[in-house]
Amino acid sequence: MFLLALGPTLIGGVLGVIGLTVNLLFLRLGSIQTAGLPIFSQIVMRTLIDQFS
């Protein structure tokens, strides 16, 4: 049972690290763009997944 929960936890951790790293790279953009780009990308991915799945 522990090993089944380990996979999503590792994936979430890796994606969190990637998100924080990208956020640090966006320091030059400013706060509005840094907050807006991840939200916009989530909306686009949700639309694509709903459309093609």
Secondary structure, 3 states (H helix, E strand, C coil): CHHHHHHHHHHHHHHHHHHHHHHHHHHHCCHHHHHHHHHHHHHHHHHHHHHHC
